Amino acid sequence: MIKVSVLYPNQDGVTFDHDYYRDKHMALVREKMGNGLKRIEIDRGMAGGGDAPAPFVAIGHLFFNNMEDLQLAMAQAGSAPMEDIPNFTNAQPQILIAETAEA
């Protein structure tokens, strides 16, 4: 399985509308990416290690069966998901594409 993680760093001055992200942005992502997108998970940052603040305000995870499905979904989605980012945050997202495995 392929997982795309979009990480939103928690830095001074960062704003993030979690409700918009969950209810509107991810609905847009699901609509634009089509059936190749198998599931979505959202992490809301609460804390880091010890008393440290969360290093990320949120992380969105998109799951695909394989790289071909991911590539097709990205082509199908176009720029709409990226253009929507300013509607919920001023953070600069970081993206990680990974192959997942169970241990």
trRosetta pair geometry for C-beta under 8 A, 3 or more apart (Angstrom, degrees):
i j d omega theta_ij theta_ji phi_ij phi_ji
1 38 7.7 -83 -143 45 112 151
1 63 5.9 -8 176 -163 118 100
1 64 7.1 151 -167 77 69 43
1 65 6.4 -60 -115 -129 67 32
1 99 7.4 132 75 -160 44 59
1 100 4.8 -25 77 49 98 110
2 63 7.2 145 80 -156 53 49
2 64 4.5 -21 65 66 104 96
2 65 7.3 13 18 84 91 19
2 66 6.2 89 -13 -151 118 14
2 67 5.8 130 -72 -71 154 55
2 69 7.4 171 40 64 126 100
2 70 5.2 -75 104 -43 148 134
2 97 6.7 -5 -174 -172 104 90
2 98 7.3 156 -156 82 58 40
2 99 6.1 -39 -100 -100 64 58
2 100 7.4 176 -105 2 13 87
3 61 5.6 -17 -168 -165 107 101
3 62 7.1 145 -158 73 54 47
3 63 5.5 -18 -102 -99 74 71
3 64 7.8 -178 -77 24 30 72
3 97 7.6 164 86 -153 47 45
3 98 5.1 -19 63 65 93 91
3 99 7.8 143 19 -116 80 11
3 100 5.0 67 -13 -43 119 115
4 61 7.1 150 78 -156 50 48
4 62 4.4 -12 58 58 103 101
4 63 8.0 -153 23 -67 72 28
4 64 7.4 42 -10 -2 101 110
4 70 6.6 139 -43 -138 120 123
4 95 6.7 -16 -170 -164 92 98
4 96 7.4 159 -156 84 46 49
4 97 5.3 -15 -103 -103 75 74
4 98 8.0 164 -86 22 30 68
5 59 5.7 -6 -169 -177 100 109
5 60 7.2 157 -154 81 49 47
5 61 5.2 -14 -100 -100 75 77
5 62 8.0 -166 -71 22 31 68
5 95 7.1 154 82 -155 54 48
5 96 4.5 -6 57 59 103 99
5 97 8.0 -169 22 -76 68 29
5 98 6.9 12 0 9 108 113
6 59 6.8 160 78 -158 49 56
6 60 4.5 -5 53 56 103 97
6 61 7.9 -161 20 -71 69 33
6 62 7.6 41 -10 -6 103 104
6 93 5.0 -5 -176 -173 94 134
6 94 7.5 154 -159 75 47 42
6 95 5.6 -15 -105 -102 68 77
7 56 5.0 -82 -167 -119 91 142
7 59 5.0 -9 -105 -110 67 94
7 93 6.4 138 68 -161 43 73
7 94 4.5 -24 64 63 103 95
7 95 7.5 -171 19 -77 78 27
7 96 6.9 38 -12 -1 115 105
8 14 7.5 145 157 -175 97 137
8 16 6.3 112 134 -103 148 135
8 56 5.8 106 67 -167 55 90
8 57 5.0 -59 105 55 107 93
8 58 4.8 17 41 57 124 80
8 59 7.0 -156 18 -76 76 46
8 89 5.9 -48 -150 -179 139 170
8 91 4.3 90 -167 97 91 151
8 93 5.4 -40 -86 -100 70 79
8 94 8.0 -175 -74 20 25 74
9 14 7.0 -156 99 -80 68 156
9 55 6.9 -50 -139 160 71 70
9 56 5.9 -66 -105 -108 32 67
9 57 7.3 38 113 0 21 88
9 91 5.7 177 52 -159 67 117
9 92 7.1 -2 28 61 112 73
9 94 6.8 66 -39 -8 98 112
10 14 6.0 -142 -142 56 40 148
10 45 5.7 -124 -49 95 136 162
10 53 6.1 -135 122 133 138 113
10 54 5.2 93 -6 93 161 82
10 55 6.0 168 35 162 105 18
10 56 5.6 163 -17 -139 94 8
10 57 4.3 134 -86 -51 88 76
10 91 7.9 -30 -79 -106 33 138
11 14 5.0 101 55 -30 67 117
11 91 7.2 138 27 -118 98 93
13 90 7.4 -65 136 88 88 133
14 57 5.9 -152 123 -33 134 145
14 89 6.9 4 -174 -164 90 99
14 90 6.3 -158 -137 70 54 87
14 91 4.8 37 -143 -74 117 97
15 89 6.2 -176 91 -134 63 54
15 90 5.4 56 39 12 90 103
15 91 7.9 -154 55 -28 44 83
16 21 7.0 -1 179 -34 91 138
16 57 4.6 157 -4 136 157 141
16 58 5.9 174 -180 -4 149 119
16 88 6.5 31 -156 151 56 84
16 89 4.5 10 -104 -99 72 106
16 91 6.5 2 -74 -7 104 123
17 20 4.0 33 113 20 120 117
17 21 6.3 156 92 -20 66 87
17 87 7.7 -76 46 134 133 64
17 88 4.3 -115 52 -145 96 77
17 89 7.1 -143 18 -57 70 66
18 21 5.5 -55 -145 37 33 116
18 22 6.2 26 160 -14 68 108
18 44 5.9 29 -128 -113 137 122
18 58 6.6 167 -107 -79 88 137
19 22 6.1 -59 -145 41 27 105
19 23 5.7 -3 169 6 66 119
20 23 6.5 -70 -129 52 21 92
20 24 5.1 -35 -165 36 65 118
20 25 6.2 65 138 -19 75 100
20 87 6.3 -142 163 132 142 94
20 88 4.3 -163 94 -99 122 109
21 24 7.6 -17 -56 53 7 76
21 25 4.8 -29 -139 34 44 131
21 26 6.7 55 156 -24 58 96
21 42 7.1 135 127 -139 111 141
21 58 6.4 26 144 150 169 170
21 60 7.4 -139 175 -67 113 122
21 88 4.8 136 -64 173 81 158
21 89 7.5 35 -74 -29 119 109
22 25 7.6 43 2 45 15 90
22 26 5.9 -19 -152 15 30 129
22 42 5.9 -115 -99 25 88 173
23 26 7.5 75 12 42 7 95
23 27 6.6 -8 160 -16 40 120
24 27 5.8 -60 -145 35 24 112
24 28 6.5 26 156 -20 62 106
24 84 7.8 -156 126 -173 99 133
24 87 7.5 -86 104 124 133 136
24 88 7.8 173 68 -61 109 125
25 28 5.6 -56 -155 34 32 113
25 29 6.4 33 149 -19 66 104
25 81 7.4 85 -171 -145 86 78
25 84 5.5 159 -120 129 89 132
25 85 7.9 71 -130 -91 134 44
25 87 7.2 171 -76 79 103 114
25 88 5.7 -67 -42 -7 137 149
26 29 5.2 -44 -143 35 40 116
26 30 6.3 44 155 -21 66 102
26 40 5.4 139 -162 154 120 161
26 42 6.9 -81 -68 -60 149 125
26 60 6.9 -165 -91 -137 105 130
27 30 5.8 -51 -146 36 30 112
27 31 6.3 31 154 -18 63 108
28 31 5.8 -57 -147 38 29 111
28 32 6.1 17 161 -11 66 113
28 80 6.4 -139 170 140 115 113
28 81 6.3 158 117 -96 108 71
28 84 5.8 124 87 -55 163 168
29 32 6.2 -64 -142 43 24 103
29 33 5.9 8 167 -8 65 119
29 37 7.3 151 142 -129 88 167
29 40 7.0 111 94 -98 128 142
29 60 7.9 147 -17 164 173 146
29 62 7.0 -117 161 -94 134 129
29 77 7.1 4 -144 -129 57 136
29 81 5.1 61 -96 -107 82 124
30 33 6.4 -65 -135 43 20 100
30 37 6.2 -144 -126 93 58 145
30 40 6.6 -86 -72 -24 103 138
31 34 8.0 17 165 -64 27 49
32 76 6.5 157 162 120 66 85
32 77 3.8 79 136 -127 114 76
32 78 6.9 -106 -167 35 124 80
32 80 5.2 -166 -97 67 154 133
32 81 6.2 -149 61 -43 150 97
33 36 6.3 -104 160 64 89 92
33 37 4.1 65 112 -32 128 130
33 62 7.4 -139 -122 -161 177 137
33 73 3.9 29 -161 -169 92 108
33 74 7.6 10 -119 -63 95 36
33 76 6.2 113 -135 81 34 114
33 77 4.9 -5 -75 -65 68 115
33 81 8.0 24 -46 -46 101 137
34 37 6.7 127 71 11 42 94
34 72 7.9 -71 64 127 128 99
34 73 6.1 -151 48 -116 88 80
34 76 5.4 -37 1 128 124 160
36 64 5.8 10 156 -132 88 105
36 65 7.5 -107 -160 20 70 93
36 69 3.7 176 -159 -172 108 91
36 70 7.0 -166 148 -63 126 27
36 72 5.4 153 -56 80 162 109
36 73 4.1 -138 78 -57 127 108
36 76 7.7 142 22 21 126 141
37 40 7.1 15 167 -54 117 91
37 62 5.9 -56 -138 -167 105 104
37 63 7.3 97 -166 67 61 54
37 64 6.5 -53 -107 -84 43 83
37 69 7.9 174 -55 154 36 108
37 73 5.5 116 -48 -134 87 149
38 63 4.7 -67 65 103 103 97
38 64 6.1 155 0 -105 100 29
38 65 6.3 109 -46 -44 134 75
39 62 8.0 171 88 -152 44 42
39 63 4.7 5 53 44 81 124
40 60 6.9 -21 -165 -170 99 94
40 61 6.9 148 -160 81 48 60
40 62 5.8 -12 -105 -102 77 64
40 63 7.4 -151 -72 13 33 85
41 60 7.5 156 84 -160 50 47
41 61 4.3 -5 59 57 95 113
41 63 7.6 53 -2 -25 97 111
42 58 6.6 -18 -171 -168 93 107
42 59 7.4 159 -158 83 47 51
42 60 5.5 -16 -107 -107 76 70
42 61 7.4 -157 -72 21 32 77
43 56 7.6 53 100 97 114 123
43 58 6.4 155 86 -159 62 54
43 59 4.2 5 52 52 112 96
43 60 7.8 -149 26 -68 71 29
43 61 7.4 59 -11 -16 98 106
44 57 7.8 -28 -157 160 61 54
44 58 5.6 -19 -111 -105 52 84
45 54 3.0 140 169 152 111 152
45 55 7.1 -140 -136 55 139 43
45 56 4.8 -179 -68 89 134 61
45 57 5.0 -109 32 -133 127 16
45 58 6.1 -110 -6 -61 90 36
45 59 7.4 92 -54 -12 90 87
46 54 5.7 114 54 -65 23 128
47 51 7.8 -71 -161 -152 118 26
47 52 6.9 117 179 80 75 59
47 53 6.7 -97 -132 -145 53 29
47 54 5.4 -56 -62 -62 7 78
48 52 3.4 -49 72 98 119 109
48 53 5.9 37 0 85 106 29
48 54 5.5 163 -46 -106 73 27
48 55 5.3 82 -93 -30 118 83
49 52 5.6 27 60 30 58 122
52 55 7.7 13 136 -53 120 80
54 57 6.7 120 98 -90 122 35
56 59 5.4 46 128 -51 149 95
57 89 7.5 160 80 -124 140 133
57 91 6.5 -160 30 -50 128 155
58 89 7.9 -135 36 -70 122 148
63 100 7.9 -27 -125 2 100 143
64 67 7.6 105 105 -86 131 20
64 69 4.3 -180 -174 96 112 113
64 70 4.3 179 50 -64 168 82
64 73 6.6 -139 -99 7 131 143
65 69 5.1 81 46 3 86 153
66 69 5.3 102 56 8 68 99
66 70 7.3 -127 105 -3 40 91
67 70 5.4 -54 -148 38 38 115
67 71 6.1 38 155 -20 70 105
68 71 5.8 -53 -145 37 30 110
68 72 6.3 29 156 -17 63 107
69 72 5.8 -55 -146 39 30 111
69 73 6.2 30 156 -19 65 109
70 73 5.8 -59 -147 38 28 110
70 74 6.3 27 156 -20 65 107
70 97 7.3 101 177 -142 160 123
71 74 5.8 -53 -145 35 30 111
71 75 6.4 28 156 -16 63 106
72 75 5.9 -57 -149 38 30 110
72 76 6.1 30 153 -20 65 111
73 76 5.6 -56 -144 39 30 113
73 77 6.1 30 157 -23 66 108
74 77 5.8 -54 -144 34 28 111
75 78 7.6 24 172 -64 33 54
77 80 6.1 -121 173 47 75 99
77 81 5.6 -5 168 -8 129 114
79 82 5.4 -66 -166 50 67 109
79 83 5.4 68 138 -29 91 108
80 83 5.7 -60 -141 38 28 111
80 84 6.5 30 160 -26 63 107
81 84 5.8 -58 -153 29 31 113
81 85 7.7 55 150 -45 59 84
82 85 6.0 -23 -167 -14 42 115
83 86 7.9 -45 175 20 44 98
84 87 5.2 -47 -175 22 66 123
84 88 7.4 23 146 3 85 102
85 88 6.9 -87 -163 47 38 85
85 89 6.3 -55 179 57 79 90
85 93 6.7 -116 -130 -11 139 121
86 89 7.5 -103 -119 67 25 46
86 90 7.2 42 -131 -94 68 58
89 93 7.9 93 87 -55 139 93
